């Protein structure tokens, strides 16, 4: 907030994906005057029940000093149910590179996201807001994504039918929607001859 207020000196365009969506929503609730336009991708005003369960299990495994299994659990949880069991050995291999020497930052983030809920404060957000999600996102179900857009003063939603968390987060279509929405809020400046 200090960087926006003191270094930039004007409201900014903000975009946050997944946990980053929680961060930008909190900033827009706390300091609405600092946000010109807001895009929230694969996120909502709180985690859904499945997301909370998955993250609680990841935190439990991490606290038991089994970081590889924690990340493997999370990675396979994002796959369609029939693929989870067969993908588990490969996810363990991939997870090894994701394990931090000190997992304390990740545990703080998981604990904070578990209790994060700005639903009652969404009306404080005054910036035009676009919430982009997928109808198959297990972390943020459709009703939470739509509820986020409906809760802000000037909200709209775009749902990708059949898309999950990862596809929505990393798609070029998501990037294009974000850029279009942000550019739509840019002031028009006409150069003098």
Secondary structure, DSSP 8 states (H G I E B T S, - for coil): -HIIIIII-S-EEEEEETHHHHHHHHHHHH-GGGEEEEEEES--SB--HHHHHHHHHHHHHHHTT-HHHHHHHHHHHTS-HHHHHHHHHHHHHHHGGG--S-THHHHHHHHHHHH-B-GGGGGG--SEEEEEEETT-SSS-HHHHHHHHHHSTTEEEEEETT--HHHHHH-HHHHHHHHHHHHTTS-------
